Amino acid sequence: MKVAVIGAGAMGQWLAGFVKQNLDEVVVADVSATKAERVAKELGISSKSVAEAAAEAELVLVAVPISKTPEVIKSLTGQVQRGVLIADITSVKSDVVEVMKTIEAKVELVSLHPLFGPGAASVKGKDFVVVPVKPGQRYAALKNRLIELGARVTEMDAEEHDRLMAITQCMTHFVLLVYLDALKSMKGLKQAEKLRTPMFATLLDLAKSVLAGNPELYGELQVRNRYARVVRSSLLEACRSLDIAFSAGDAKSVRAIFKEALAPWGSAKTKNAYKRMYERFEEGKT
């Protein structure tokens, strides 16, 4: 299966390397020919213009910014062969799936979301969420290959995807971004890093990892996912309520939080999480 990766950013580069290793022939294309050539040279593959890459491909993987994805998908349908599978990997699905549903060209259309970044060594044990818009044989073959490689593939509609990603991505990122933003005003941070607790070390390391990512992506996730504001509001309300309780001297309010928060997991899972945190800390991984 000839594959074209459109977009030579960090995730596009990861996709091209993954395809080369696990699928078939791959070319990379980007609006910046220089960037595409650099990535192609690093991976030992070919680079072409977007139009050339799309015209020759049987599978087109679109790895461009969230805001650009719908228009790129729409433009590609006029450049590809009949029966080609076009798939994006954007983290927000509502807009791109809406565009896909309007496309009348005889092509396969699915919206993929690998729930990991370019730091992944493989897809084994990793999750892919898929919104199948116009799936066919090529998508079935791709799905089977991902499963063979150890990935978990879950299919759902765009609305459910975005609602769940507001929790797993938007809320998580928001917590870490706020934490990082607050830390900059804290005196003695360098000294605190030397007097670290396992919990502080774990959270700080996780927050630092955000800074290795793409700030534009983190911003677009918050702006483009229609459910992001809902989860941010819930988080801010929880912060306000807890601050009011503590300011009033109510230390026992934590007990109520523990009781409600334990319900979904139970004490056994929380104790295992605590154990894993100490294992990582003592192994020097945080």
N, C-alpha and C positions, 0 to 999 in steps of 0.2 A: 504494500500500500504506500503510494507516494504521499508524503506529508509536507505541508507548508505551514510554518509557524510565522504568523504575522505579529510583529512586535518583538523587538530585540532588547527589552528591558530585563530585569533580573529574573522574572518568572518566565519570560519568553526564552531566555537562554537556558533555564532549567528544563523547560519543555523540549527544546531542541536536543539537548543532551540525552534526555530520557527517551525520546523517540529513536535517536540514533542507536542507543544501547538495547532497546527492548521492542521496537516495532519494525521500522523499515527505513527507506531512503528519506532524508529530510533536507529541506532548504529553509533558510530564514530570510525574512524580509522586514523592512522597516521604512517609515517615511524618511528616516535618516540613513541613506545608503552607507555612510561611513560607519555608523553604529552596527549595521547588519554585517558589513564586511569584517569588522573587528571581532564580533561574536563568532562568525563563521570560521575565521582563522583560528580562534582559540579552540573551537570544537572539532576542527578538521572536516567541516561540511561546506556546502555551497551557499552563497547568498545571491538573491535576485531581487528585482523590483517586485513590489506587491502584485502588480498585474501579471507579471510573468510567473511568479510563484503560484498564484491562485489558479491560473489557466492550466497548469500542468498537474495540479494536485488531485488526489482522490479524497484526502482528508485535510481540511483547513482548520487550524487551531488559532484562534484570535486571542492575543495576550496584550491588550492595550488598556489604557486607563478606563475606569468605569464610565466616565462621562463621554468617552469617544466610542465605546463599544457598539451601541446601536447603529450609528451612522456607518461604521466600518462594516458591520454585518450586512447592512442594506446594500452598500456599494459592491461588496464581494459577490453577491448573487448574480450580478450582471457580468462577472468576469470568469466564473467557474464553469466546468463542464456539467452536463446533466448527471444527476445521481450522486454528486459529491456530497460528503458530509461536512457541514460547517458547524463548528462548535466554538463558543467563547469560554473563557474561564473566569469571568468577572465575579466579584463577591456580592453583587446586588443584582437580582434577577428581574424585577418587575418591568423596567424599561426595555431591556433587551428582548425579553420574551414577548412583550407586547409588539415590538417591531417584527420579530420572527413570525408571529401569527398573521401578519399582513402580507408576508412574502408568498407569491404565487409560483415562483420558479420551481422546477422539478429537481429539488435538492433535499437532502436530509438536514434537519436542523435540531440541534440539542444544545442546551446550556449547561455546561459543566462547572463545578466548583470544587477544586481540590482544596481540602481543608488543612492546608499546610503551605509553607512558603518555600523559597528556593534553598533553604538550608537542609531540606530533606535529602537523605542519602538514597532512599528508594521509596516505592509506594507500599511496601509490605507493612501491613498493620495500619495504613493510613485510610482516611475516609474521603470519598468523592460523593458529592450530592449532584444529582442530575435532574434537570427539568426537560423531559422529552417533549419537544414541540412537534416535530415531524420525523420521528425515528424510522430507521429502516435497517437493511442488512449490514451496512457499514458500521452503524452505531452498535448493533448487536455484536459484531466482531470486536470492536473496540472495548465494549463492556466486558466481554468474555476474557479478553487479554488482560485487562486490569485485574479481574478477579483471579486469573491464573497467577499473576504476579503478587498476589496476597493483599490486594486492596479491597476495601469494603465499599460497595456501590449502593447508594440509597436514592431511589427516585421519588420525587414529590413535585407539587406545583410551585409556581413562582412565589405566591403569597405565603405559603407555609415556609418556604426557604427563607425569605426575608424576615419573617417573624422570628424564626429560630436563630438566624444569624444576628439579629438585634441583641439576643441574649449572649450567644457564644462569642461574637466578635465585638459588636458595638459597646456593650456594657463592659466587657473585659478591658478593651482598649481604653475606654473612658476612665475607668478606675486607675489604670496605670499612668495615663497621661496627666490626670489630676495629681496623682502621687508625685510624679516627676516635677510638675509645675510647683507644687507646694514645697518640695525638698530644696529648691533653689533659694528659698528665703530662710532656711533653717541654719542657724549658726552652729558650728561644731560638727558638721556632717562628716568631714574627714576623720575626725577623732571618733565619731560614732561608728564609722566603718571598722575601726580597730577594736571596738568594744561591742561586737555584734552578737546578737542572739540568733539562734537558728531561724526563727520566724522572720526577723528583720533581714538577715542575709538572703533568705530565699526570695522574699518580696523584692528586695533591692536588685538582686540578680535578674529577676523577671522583668523589672522595670527597665533595667539597662538594655535588655535584649530588644525592647521596643525601638531603641535608638539605632539599632542596626538595620531597621526596616525603612520603608518609604513613607516619609511624612505626608506626601500628597495622597497616598492610598488611605492612610488613617483618617485624613480629613474627608475624603470622598465617601468613605464608609459611613461616617456620621451624617453627612449631608444628603446622600443619595438614598439611604435606606429609610423608608417612610416610618418604620417602627423604632428607629434609633431614639427619637425624642421621647417616646413613651418610656423606654427603659432608663434613659437619663433622668427623666422626671421622677421615676420610682426610686432611683438611687439617691437623688438629691433630697427627696422627702424623707427617706430612711435616715440620711445624715442629719437632717434638721431635727427629726424626732428624737434621735439618740443624743444629739447635742443638748436639746432642751432638758432631757431626763438627767444627763450628767451635770449640767449647770445647776439643776435643782437639787443636786446631792443624791439622786436616785441611782445608787450603784446596783441595786437588785434588778434593774431593767435588763441587764445582760442575761440574767437567768431566763427570762421570757424569750429572748432571742435564741438562746441555746435550745430551749425546749421545742420551739417551732422549726428551727433550722435542722435539728437532728432527725425530724420525722421522715424526710425522703430517703435517708441513708442508714440510719441506725448507728449505734455506738461502735459496732465492729468495723464498719467501713471508715469511720472517722479515726478510730485508733490506728488502723492500717495507714491512713494518710499521714498521721502524726509520726508513725514509725518510719515511713518513707522519707519524710522531711529530715529526720535525724540521720538516716543512712546517707543521704546526699550531703548533708552538712559535714558529717564525720569523714566522708570520703573526699572532702575538699571540692565538691562539685558546685558549691554555692559560696 
